[in-house]
Amino acid sequence: MSLLVTVAGCADDDTDRRFANDPVPTAALATQGGATGRTAVAPPSVTKIGVALPRVSPVATPAAIPAPGRIYVRSGAAVWAVSGDGSGANPVYAGEWGVPRIVAASLDGERVAVLLTARSGETETSDLIVLDASGRVIRRWDGVEGLLDAAEGARPEARSLAWNRGGTRLLAAFGGGGLLVLPLEGDPSPLVPGAVAPDPSDAAWSPAGNAIAYVDGASSGDGVLYVASVEGVAPDPVAIAPLNGGGAVERAGWLPAGSGILIAQRGPGGGPGGGVDLFRVSAGGGGRQLVASAGVAGPVARVSRFAPSPDGLSVAYAVELPGENGGVFHSLRLASLGPGGETGTPLPLPPGTIPTGFWWSSAGLIVQTEGGALVRFDGTGQATQLPALPALPATPVASPMGSPVGTPVASPVGSPGAGSPAAEGGTPSPEPVVPSN
């Protein structure tokens, strides 16, 4: 059962996103200005929605990567640690050093990395902090752009952030700046220079930690999936999609057991306004197979974000339609990663609900809505609505369901896609993710 916000940051503002044909919800936004301390919050009540979750991947299924008992959710300028069943939460970051751009949780849920947008006068920089579940700072890097091997004349822009499986190092992708490794112990080092990867996103470690995958060129509509070994020698990225069919790649994330990579990909010859479906390919680029089609929503519908379950049996994904101001949310769906899952099953969210992120946890799939409330789908087929988390006032940054460049508040178990998300980490957030996978 795993997910990537990362899903996973640089996308358009999600306030313009709506269910297709649905009115704008009238519910008030979450209370502003609440997360100023480290006080635990236990939601006082829950509401049973009374709808059944399709039994595609039972929660009890042994996981290739154990689902975390804690996820991390952005609300305004604050970041909250939320128990796996959503019954309790505590703020780990209250916005005191800058606005969260990307939030990436370690796969075990024990720590979280927050990439901040900090401003000093006219200068804007990216700072990165790592915190434990209580909010204690474990490591901090200021001015991360200065650590990159950036392309000449480039102004690096953060695109994605992902943990390795052991939770000992981070992989950051910067447009114009390439890829950067940041270990919890030791010094950061450029992994792929900006001249080689000028427009990377959805960068993530393989589950075994011996390779990386990333998409380059998604912001210009010409995304290509690259894979590179990180054992022994300098990485030499190899393009593996769309060489074997299909059009440009928009999102990518590793499957939890390393059995392949999920990609959101356009049809052959498809332009930026065309449909985008979900496929799986091997790490070598072969064996391309359709996982889920967005065509159920229309010929130009697109899979905008996805998150494979940690047991590798199913995938949650968002479908959107084109609109005047960006994508219009259509549905959140669940598909089997085995044969016969191509159409997916819509998850029954309350009428008018606009999701802004979704994560897998030890209790099932947790969805954050536009007003900040959480909805939990568990393995018994029950959907439970939880109260909103308090939020601090903040300038909107990134839509978790949006463009392939922006990546969602990270999934604790994957990138995504999506950022992760999909793959193993997180991607620019309001959010979302892209939990990379």
Beta strands, then each sheet from edge to edge (+ up, - down):
strand 1: 47-48
strand 2: 70-75
strand 3: 78-83
strand 4: 89-93
strand 5: 99-105
strand 6: 111-120
strand 7: 123-132
strand 8: 137-141
strand 9: 157-163
strand 10: 169-175
strand 11: 178-183
strand 12: 189-192
strand 13: 200-205
strand 14: 211-216
strand 15: 224-229
strand 16: 238-241
strand 17: 249-254
strand 18: 261-266
strand 19: 276-281
strand 20: 289-292
strand 21: 302-308
strand 22: 314-323
strand 23: 326-336
strand 24: 345-346
strand 25: 355-361
strand 26: 364-369
strand 27: 374-377
strand 28: 383-386
strand 29: 425-426
sheet 1: 1+ 28- 27+ 26- 25+
sheet 2: 2+ 3- 4+
sheet 3: 5+ 6- 7+ 8-
sheet 4: 12+ 11- 10+ 9- 29+
sheet 5: 13+ 14- 15+ 16-
sheet 6: 17+ 18- 19+ 20-
sheet 7: 21+ 22- 23+ 24-
end
